[in-house]
């Protein structure tokens, strides 16, 4: 969770550098396949699933750097593939995404996509294509709205 708009602006400003550092920290066989494409989401998800067997295992480690990197990568992949902008809200403390960066405005009336929740949810679902399937489904809904 980010603790204010100023911190969020810094987080956004540091996006490219943070992603470069995150990708450089990954095994080369994974890193060289990360190009923000739909397919690269499966590559990263496969690595993520091999690294952590559960959300509780993730919580037991000092994994803030990895969680932030994975979340940034998911969000930027979504943003690059379907559009949208990063936003954060501190207005309603009971909002499910309060204080969490989301990608939104990829379409009018779009539902915010919270990469952090996607990063953890895939550990429960253990599909290997959870993130790319989300991207496919959002793209499909956008095409249906345009039709």
C-alpha positions as a Markdown table, in Angstrom:
| # | Residue | x | y | z |
|---|---|---|---|---|
| 1 | Unk | 0.0 | 0.0 | 0.0 |
| 2 | Unk | 1.2 | 3.5 | -0.8 |
| 3 | Unk | 0.8 | 6.1 | 2.0 |
| 4 | Unk | -0.2 | 9.2 | 0.0 |
| 5 | Unk | -0.5 | 11.0 | -3.3 |
| 6 | Unk | 3.1 | 12.3 | -3.1 |
| 7 | Unk | 4.4 | 8.8 | -2.5 |
| 8 | Unk | 2.3 | 7.6 | -5.5 |
| 9 | Unk | 3.7 | 10.3 | -7.7 |
| 10 | Unk | 7.2 | 9.2 | -6.7 |
| 11 | Unk | 6.3 | 5.6 | -7.4 |
| 12 | Unk | 5.1 | 6.5 | -10.9 |
| 13 | Unk | 8.1 | 8.6 | -11.6 |
| 14 | Unk | 10.4 | 5.7 | -10.7 |
| 15 | Unk | 8.4 | 3.2 | -12.8 |
| 16 | Unk | 10.9 | 2.6 | -15.6 |
| 17 | Unk | 13.9 | 2.4 | -13.3 |
| 18 | Unk | 12.0 | 0.1 | -10.9 |
| 19 | Unk | 11.0 | -2.2 | -13.7 |
| 20 | Unk | 14.6 | -2.3 | -15.1 |
| 21 | Unk | 15.9 | -3.3 | -11.6 |
| 22 | Unk | 13.2 | -5.9 | -11.2 |
| 23 | Unk | 13.8 | -7.5 | -14.6 |
| 24 | Unk | 17.6 | -7.4 | -14.0 |
| 25 | Unk | 17.0 | -9.4 | -10.8 |
| 26 | Unk | 15.2 | -12.2 | -12.5 |
| 27 | Unk | 16.9 | -15.3 | -13.9 |
| 28 | Unk | 18.1 | -14.5 | -17.4 |
| 29 | Unk | 15.9 | -17.1 | -19.1 |
| 30 | Unk | 12.9 | -15.3 | -17.7 |
| 31 | Unk | 14.2 | -11.7 | -18.1 |
| 32 | Unk | 15.0 | -12.0 | -21.8 |
| 33 | Unk | 11.4 | -13.0 | -22.5 |
| 34 | Unk | 9.8 | -10.0 | -20.8 |
| 35 | Unk | 8.6 | -7.6 | -23.4 |
| 36 | Unk | 5.2 | -6.6 | -21.9 |
| 37 | Unk | 3.3 | -8.8 | -24.3 |
| 38 | Unk | 0.4 | -11.1 | -23.3 |
| 39 | Unk | 2.8 | -14.1 | -23.7 |
| 40 | Unk | 5.3 | -12.5 | -21.4 |
| 41 | Unk | 2.7 | -12.4 | -18.6 |
| 42 | Unk | 2.6 | -16.2 | -18.8 |
| 43 | Unk | 6.4 | -16.4 | -18.6 |
| 44 | Unk | 6.5 | -14.2 | -15.5 |
| 45 | Unk | 3.5 | -16.0 | -13.9 |
| 46 | Unk | 5.2 | -19.3 | -14.4 |
| 47 | Unk | 8.3 | -18.0 | -12.6 |
| 48 | Unk | 6.2 | -16.5 | -9.8 |
| 49 | Unk | 4.4 | -19.7 | -9.3 |
| 50 | Unk | 7.7 | -21.6 | -9.1 |
| 51 | Unk | 9.0 | -19.1 | -6.5 |
| 52 | Unk | 6.0 | -19.1 | -4.2 |
| 53 | Unk | 3.6 | -22.0 | -3.5 |
| 54 | Unk | 1.0 | -19.9 | -1.6 |
| 55 | Unk | 0.2 | -16.4 | -0.4 |
| 56 | Unk | 1.2 | -17.4 | 3.1 |
| 57 | Unk | 4.6 | -18.4 | 1.8 |
| 58 | Unk | 4.9 | -15.1 | 0.1 |
| 59 | Unk | 4.0 | -13.3 | 3.3 |
| 60 | Unk | 6.6 | -15.2 | 5.3 |
| 61 | Unk | 9.4 | -13.8 | 3.1 |
| 62 | Unk | 10.8 | -10.3 | 2.7 |
| 63 | Unk | 9.3 | -10.1 | -0.8 |
| 64 | Unk | 8.3 | -6.4 | -1.1 |
| 65 | Unk | 10.8 | -5.8 | -4.0 |
| 66 | Unk | 9.4 | -8.8 | -5.9 |
| 67 | Unk | 5.8 | -8.0 | -5.2 |
| 68 | Unk | 6.3 | -4.4 | -6.3 |
| 69 | Unk | 8.1 | -5.6 | -9.4 |
| 70 | Unk | 5.6 | -8.2 | -10.4 |
| 71 | Unk | 2.7 | -5.7 | -9.8 |
| 72 | Unk | 4.4 | -3.0 | -11.8 |
| 73 | Unk | 5.1 | -5.4 | -14.7 |
| 74 | Unk | 1.5 | -6.7 | -14.7 |
| 75 | Unk | 0.1 | -3.1 | -14.7 |
| 76 | Unk | 2.4 | -1.8 | -17.3 |
| 77 | Unk | 1.6 | -4.9 | -19.5 |
| 78 | Unk | -2.1 | -4.2 | -19.2 |
| 79 | Unk | -1.6 | -0.4 | -19.8 |
| 80 | Unk | 0.6 | -1.0 | -22.9 |
| 81 | Unk | -1.7 | -3.6 | -24.4 |
| 82 | Unk | -5.1 | -2.0 | -23.8 |
| 83 | Unk | -4.4 | 1.5 | -22.7 |
| 84 | Unk | -5.3 | 3.2 | -19.5 |
| 85 | Unk | -3.5 | 5.2 | -16.8 |
| 86 | Unk | -2.3 | 4.5 | -13.3 |
| 87 | Unk | -4.4 | 6.0 | -10.5 |
| 88 | Unk | -4.7 | 5.7 | -6.8 |
| 89 | Unk | -7.5 | 6.7 | -4.4 |
| 90 | Unk | -7.4 | 7.6 | -0.7 |
| 91 | Unk | -11.0 | 8.9 | -0.6 |
| 92 | Unk | -12.9 | 5.9 | 0.8 |
| 93 | Unk | -11.1 | 3.7 | 3.3 |
| 94 | Unk | -13.5 | 0.9 | 2.7 |
| 95 | Unk | -12.8 | 0.8 | -1.0 |
| 96 | Unk | -11.2 | -2.5 | -1.9 |
| 97 | Unk | -8.4 | -0.7 | -3.7 |
| 98 | Unk | -7.9 | 2.1 | -1.1 |
| 99 | Unk | -4.2 | 3.1 | -1.3 |
| 100 | Unk | -3.4 | 0.6 | -4.0 |
| 101 | Unk | -2.3 | 1.6 | -7.5 |
| 102 | Unk | -4.8 | 0.6 | -10.2 |
| 103 | Unk | -4.9 | 0.8 | -14.0 |
| 104 | Unk | -8.1 | 2.4 | -15.1 |
| 105 | Unk | -9.6 | 4.5 | -17.9 |
| 106 | Unk | -8.6 | 2.0 | -20.6 |
| 107 | Unk | -12.2 | 2.3 | -21.7 |
| 108 | Unk | -15.1 | 4.5 | -20.6 |
| 109 | Unk | -16.7 | 3.1 | -17.5 |
| 110 | Unk | -13.7 | 0.6 | -17.1 |
| 111 | Unk | -13.4 | -1.4 | -14.0 |
| 112 | Unk | -10.1 | -0.7 | -12.2 |
| 113 | Unk | -7.5 | -3.4 | -12.5 |
| 114 | Unk | -5.3 | -3.8 | -9.4 |
| 115 | Unk | -2.1 | -5.5 | -10.3 |
| 116 | Unk | -1.2 | -6.2 | -6.7 |
| 117 | Unk | -4.3 | -8.2 | -6.1 |
| 118 | Unk | -3.6 | -10.1 | -9.4 |
| 119 | Unk | -0.1 | -10.9 | -8.2 |
| 120 | Unk | -1.4 | -12.6 | -5.1 |
| 121 | Unk | -4.6 | -14.1 | -6.6 |
| 122 | Unk | -2.6 | -16.1 | -9.1 |
| 123 | Unk | -0.8 | -17.9 | -6.2 |
| 124 | Unk | -4.2 | -19.2 | -5.1 |
| 125 | Unk | -5.4 | -20.1 | -8.6 |
| 126 | Unk | -2.1 | -21.6 | -9.8 |
| 127 | Unk | -3.2 | -21.6 | -13.5 |
| 128 | Unk | 0.0 | -20.3 | -15.2 |
| 129 | Unk | -2.1 | -18.1 | -17.5 |
| 130 | Unk | -4.2 | -16.2 | -15.0 |
| 131 | Unk | -2.8 | -12.7 | -15.9 |
| 132 | Unk | -2.9 | -13.3 | -19.7 |
| 133 | Unk | -6.4 | -14.6 | -19.5 |
| 134 | Unk | -7.5 | -11.4 | -17.7 |
| 135 | Unk | -5.9 | -9.4 | -20.4 |
| 136 | Unk | -7.6 | -11.5 | -23.1 |
| 137 | Unk | -11.0 | -11.1 | -21.4 |
| 138 | Unk | -10.7 | -7.4 | -20.9 |
| 139 | Unk | -9.7 | -6.9 | -24.5 |
| 140 | Unk | -12.6 | -9.1 | -25.6 |
| 141 | Unk | -15.1 | -7.0 | -23.5 |
| 142 | Unk | -13.6 | -3.8 | -25.0 |
| 143 | Unk | -14.2 | -5.2 | -28.6 |
| 144 | Unk | -17.8 | -6.2 | -27.7 |
| 145 | Unk | -18.4 | -2.6 | -26.4 |
| 146 | Unk | -17.1 | -1.2 | -29.7 |
| 147 | Unk | -19.3 | -3.5 | -31.8 |
